[in-house]
Amino acid sequence: MKIREIRTIPLLGETPISGWEHETKPEDNLHTLIEVETDEGIVGVGSCYTSTPLVNAAISLLRSHLIGELAIEPERVSEKLHQMTFWQGRGGTITHAISGIDIALWDILGKVTGQPVGRLLGGYYREKIKPYASIIFGWPPEAFAETLQGLVERGFRAIKMGWGSFGRVDARRDELLVKTAREAVGDAIDLMVDAGGSGEFWPHEYKWALETAHMLHDYGVVWFEEPLRPEDIEGYIALREHAPLPISACEVLTRRQSFIPWIERHAVDIVQPDSTKVGGLSEARRIAWLAYDHHVGMVSHGWNTVVGLCADLHLAAAMPVARYVEYITPSAYLDDLSVEPPKLDSEGCLTIPQTPGLGVILDPEKVKRYSRGQMTVFR
């Protein structure tokens, strides 16, 4: 069973607000869907956290190594692509594009074998998992409290607040935001805080992060994410040793090799690979097991589409220890792109699909709506 065709589909028009200093607009294209079709007509779907022009440029380079390849060997094919692109963007756009292709090939393998991807990745340690609603810090406090209460009413039992003005004004405002959140949702809801240290010109270093970590600990925050710039491994090592709560990071890293020093040196308590950027499920699984073997936690980063969320759910199913998956909200690309949107149960959990492949069926009309009918075909 060979790859016959690759299709890329941009998502635009409903792009969620990000935490970047220069805000994204709804028209911006940050996510790309990928469809891989075999010579027997089976189609696998994947997702890249990268704009479609960049993905198309990468696939133009990779095309001759993909068309005609076996479609049921995702790890081998993806590793071949990594190995053949050392000199042409490895770790950047090309790796992001490989991510979507890899996820689509796992979807195909599941459909061909009649097995869910979670079982192919190793088996189901769990059948459901708690998603945390991932949102941007809001202002003023009263409006932010209403937003948080609305998430609890929707059934979320964990919420991560990030970026926005956090760390950009002063410590009093930061604490007011966190205090507002805890009072709005009560003690039974898990709260996480993402400083957004990978944002433009992040202004803080180790001592700010340590002081802020103590403040967050006082409010029962589960973890403190990206409090330092992504390259500051020495700062992270010191912070993890002295902070009173878990420290998480590494969402911007790609390829398993980039994670090795962070995991082996215990620079963080929790690594956060993004399967739609890091190299797909093949790479994310290796990173997750490396972390597990070094007693480091792993929670997938997922500023995502419904396809990426499903990939994260299957990875979480196949890991011995997994507590959460990220769930960006509101996002049309997650809530309104599939035939059956994700649904929280009474415990605030998502059921991990057990149908063949990823278990996601995209709604053709909605895909057409959010792509404006745009598609690029590679044969």
C-alpha positions in Angstrom: 0.0 0.0 0.0 1.7 3.1 -1.3 1.3 6.9 -0.9 -0.4 8.2 -4.0 -1.3 11.8 -3.1 -0.7 14.4 -0.4 -3.1 17.3 0.1 -2.7 20.4 2.3 -5.6 22.4 3.6 -5.2 25.8 5.3 -7.4 26.8 8.2 -8.2 30.5 8.4 -11.0 32.9 9.3 -11.4 31.7 12.9 -7.9 31.6 14.1 -8.0 32.0 18.0 -6.4 34.8 19.8 -2.9 33.9 20.8 -0.7 35.3 23.4 1.8 36.8 21.0 2.6 40.5 21.6 1.5 41.3 18.1 -1.8 39.5 18.2 -2.8 37.1 15.5 -6.0 37.9 13.6 -8.8 35.5 12.6 -7.6 35.6 9.0 -4.1 34.4 9.9 -3.3 30.9 8.8 -1.4 29.1 11.7 -2.7 25.5 11.2 -2.6 23.2 8.2 -4.5 20.0 7.7 -2.8 17.2 5.8 -4.5 14.4 4.0 -2.4 11.4 2.7 -4.2 9.1 0.3 -3.0 5.6 -0.7 -3.2 3.8 -4.0 -6.0 1.8 -2.4 -8.1 4.9 -1.6 -7.5 5.0 2.1 -7.0 8.5 3.5 -5.2 9.5 6.6 -5.4 12.9 8.2 -2.8 14.9 10.1 -2.3 18.4 11.4 0.7 20.9 11.5 1.0 23.9 13.7 2.5 25.8 10.8 1.2 28.1 8.0 0.3 26.3 4.8 2.7 28.2 2.5 5.5 26.9 4.7 4.1 23.4 4.7 3.7 23.4 0.9 7.3 24.5 0.5 8.5 21.7 2.7 6.4 19.1 0.9 7.7 20.3 -2.4 11.1 19.3 -1.2 9.9 16.1 0.4 7.6 15.0 -2.4 10.0 12.8 -4.3 10.7 10.8 -1.1 7.0 10.4 -0.3 5.0 9.6 -3.4 5.3 5.9 -3.9 6.5 5.2 -0.4 4.8 2.6 1.8 1.9 4.2 3.7 1.8 1.8 6.6 5.3 2.3 8.1 5.0 5.8 9.7 8.1 5.6 11.9 10.4 4.4 9.2 9.1 6.9 6.6 9.3 9.8 9.0 12.8 8.9 10.1 13.9 8.7 6.5 12.6 12.2 6.0 14.4 13.5 9.1 17.7 11.8 8.0 17.5 13.2 4.4 17.0 16.8 5.5 19.9 17.6 7.8 21.0 20.5 5.5 17.6 21.9 4.4 15.6 23.1 7.4 15.8 20.1 9.8 14.1 21.1 13.0 12.1 24.0 11.5 9.4 24.1 8.8 10.4 20.7 7.4 10.1 19.0 10.7 6.7 20.7 11.2 5.5 19.3 7.9 6.8 15.9 8.6 4.7 16.0 11.8 1.5 16.3 9.9 2.5 13.6 7.5 3.5 11.2 10.3 0.2 11.7 12.1 -1.7 11.0 8.8 0.4 7.8 8.3 -0.5 6.5 11.8 -4.1 7.2 10.9 -3.7 5.1 7.8 -2.0 2.3 9.6 -4.8 2.2 12.1 -7.4 2.1 9.4 -5.6 -0.7 7.5 -5.1 -2.9 10.6 -8.5 -2.1 12.1 -6.9 -0.8 15.3 -6.9 2.5 17.1 -3.6 4.4 17.0 -3.4 4.2 20.8 -3.1 0.4 20.6 -0.6 0.6 17.8 1.5 3.0 20.0 1.6 0.4 22.7 -1.8 -0.1 24.2 -4.4 1.6 26.4 -3.2 2.4 29.9 -6.4 4.5 30.2 -9.6 5.0 28.3 -10.2 8.6 29.3 -8.2 11.6 30.4 -8.8 15.1 31.8 -8.4 18.0 29.4 -7.4 21.4 30.6 -9.0 24.4 29.0 -6.2 26.5 27.6 -7.0 30.2 27.6 -5.3 33.6 27.5 -5.3 35.7 30.7 -8.1 38.3 30.5 -8.7 41.8 31.9 -10.5 43.4 33.7 -10.7 40.9 36.6 -14.5 40.8 36.7 -14.7 39.8 33.0 -11.9 37.3 33.5 -13.7 35.7 36.4 -16.9 35.3 34.3 -14.8 33.6 31.6 -13.4 31.1 34.1 -16.8 30.4 35.6 -18.1 29.7 32.1 -15.5 27.1 31.5 -16.4 25.3 34.8 -20.1 25.4 33.7 -19.1 23.8 30.5 -17.6 20.9 32.5 -13.9 21.6 32.6 -12.1 20.6 35.8 -8.7 22.0 34.8 -7.8 25.3 33.3 -4.5 26.8 32.1 -4.2 30.5 31.9 -1.4 32.1 30.0 0.3 34.9 28.2 -1.7 38.1 27.8 -0.4 40.7 30.3 1.1 38.2 32.7 4.6 39.2 33.5 4.3 42.3 31.3 3.0 44.8 33.8 3.9 44.2 37.4 3.8 41.6 40.2 0.7 43.0 41.8 -1.3 42.6 38.6 0.0 39.1 38.1 -1.1 38.1 41.6 -4.5 39.8 41.1 -5.1 37.7 38.0 -4.2 34.4 39.8 -6.2 35.4 42.9 -9.2 36.2 40.8 -9.0 32.9 39.0 -8.8 30.9 42.2 -11.7 32.7 43.8 -13.7 32.3 40.6 -13.4 28.6 40.3 -12.8 27.4 43.8 -10.3 24.9 45.2 -11.6 21.8 43.3 -10.5 23.0 39.9 -6.9 22.5 38.8 -5.2 25.7 37.7 -2.0 26.0 35.7 -0.2 29.2 34.7 1.8 29.7 31.5 4.0 32.8 31.6 4.7 32.7 27.9 8.4 32.9 28.0 8.7 32.1 24.3 6.9 35.3 23.5 8.7 38.2 21.9 11.4 39.8 24.0 10.5 38.0 27.2 11.8 40.4 29.9 12.3 38.1 32.9 15.1 35.9 34.2 15.6 33.4 37.1 14.9 35.5 40.1 11.5 36.9 38.8 10.6 33.3 37.9 11.5 32.0 41.4 9.5 34.8 43.2 6.5 34.2 40.9 6.7 30.5 41.5 6.3 31.0 45.2 3.3 33.3 44.6 1.7 30.7 42.4 2.3 27.9 44.9 0.4 29.9 47.5 -2.7 29.7 45.2 -2.4 25.9 44.6 -1.2 26.2 41.0 -0.4 22.8 39.5 2.5 23.9 37.4 4.3 27.0 36.1 4.9 26.9 32.4 7.6 28.7 30.3 8.7 31.2 33.0 12.0 31.7 31.2 13.2 32.0 27.6 13.3 28.7 25.7 17.1 28.6 25.4 17.8 29.2 29.1 18.5 25.6 30.1 20.8 26.6 33.0 18.1 28.9 34.4 15.5 26.2 34.2 17.8 23.7 36.0 18.2 26.2 38.9 14.5 27.1 38.9 13.4 23.5 39.0 15.6 22.8 41.9 14.4 25.7 44.0 10.8 26.4 42.9 8.1 25.0 45.2 5.9 23.8 42.4 6.5 21.8 39.1 8.1 23.7 36.2 7.1 22.9 32.6 8.5 23.9 29.2 9.9 22.7 25.8 6.9 23.3 23.6 9.1 25.1 21.0 11.6 22.3 20.7 11.5 19.9 17.7 13.0 16.5 17.1 13.7 14.1 19.9 17.4 14.9 20.0 16.6 18.5 21.2 14.9 17.1 24.3 17.7 14.9 25.4 19.7 17.5 27.5 16.5 18.9 29.0 15.4 15.4 30.1 18.8 14.0 31.1 19.7 17.1 33.1 16.2 17.3 34.7 15.8 20.9 33.6 12.1 20.7 34.0 9.5 18.6 35.9 7.3 18.3 32.8 8.3 18.3 29.1 5.7 19.5 26.6 6.3 18.2 23.1 3.8 19.2 20.4 3.1 16.3 18.1 2.0 18.7 15.3 5.5 20.4 15.4 8.0 18.0 17.0 7.9 15.4 14.2 4.6 13.7 14.7 3.5 10.9 17.0 6.6 8.9 16.1 8.9 11.5 17.7 6.5 12.5 20.5 6.2 8.8 21.6 10.0 8.5 21.8 10.3 11.8 23.8 7.5 10.7 26.1 9.3 7.4 26.9 12.7 9.1 27.3 11.0 11.4 29.9 9.3 8.5 31.6 12.6 6.6 31.9 14.2 9.6 33.5 11.3 10.3 35.9 10.2 13.4 34.1 6.6 14.1 33.4 5.1 14.7 29.9 2.0 16.6 28.9 1.5 17.3 25.2 1.5 20.9 24.1 -1.7 21.4 22.0 -2.6 24.8 20.7 -4.3 22.7 18.2 -7.0 21.4 15.8 -9.3 18.5 16.5 -6.9 16.2 14.6 -4.0 17.3 16.8 -6.1 16.8 19.9 -7.0 13.2 18.8 -3.3 12.5 18.2 -2.6 13.7 21.8 -5.3 11.6 23.2 -3.9 8.4 21.6 -0.4 9.3 22.9 -1.8 9.8 26.4 -3.6 6.4 26.2 -0.3 4.7 25.4 1.9 6.2 28.2 2.0 4.5 31.7 1.6 7.9 33.3 -0.6 10.7 31.8 -2.7 13.2 33.6 -3.8 15.8 31.1 -4.2 16.9 27.5 -4.4 20.5 26.4 -7.7 21.8 25.0 -7.5 25.3 23.4 -10.8 27.1 23.8 -12.6 28.7 22.2 -11.5 27.4 18.8 -13.6 26.5 15.8 -10.8 24.3 14.5 -11.2 22.1 17.6 -14.9 22.4 18.4 -16.5 22.7 15.0 -14.4 20.8 12.4 -15.4 17.1 13.0 -18.6 15.2 12.5 -18.7 14.5 16.3 -17.0 17.3 18.3 -15.1 16.4 21.5 -17.4 16.1 24.5 -16.6 16.2 28.2 -18.2 13.6 30.4 -19.6 14.2 33.9 -16.1 14.0 35.4 -14.7 16.6 33.0 -12.8 14.0 31.0 -12.5 13.1 27.3 -13.0 9.5 26.1 -10.0 8.4 24.1 -11.2 7.0 20.7 -11.0 3.2 20.1 -12.2 3.1 16.5 -9.6 2.4 13.8 -7.0 5.1 13.2 -7.2 8.4 15.0 -11.0 8.1 15.3 -11.7 11.5 14.0 -14.0 12.2 11.0 -13.7 15.6 9.5 -16.9 17.3 8.3 -16.3 18.1 4.6 -18.5 21.1 4.6 -16.9 22.6 7.7 -13.4 21.9 6.3 -14.5 23.7 3.2 -15.8 26.6 5.2 -12.7 27.1 7.3 -10.3 26.6 4.4 -12.3 28.8 2.0 -12.2 25.8 -0.4 -8.4 26.1 -0.7 -6.3 22.9 -1.2 -2.9 22.1 -2.7 -2.4 18.6 -4.2 1.0 16.8 -4.5 1.2 13.8 -6.7 
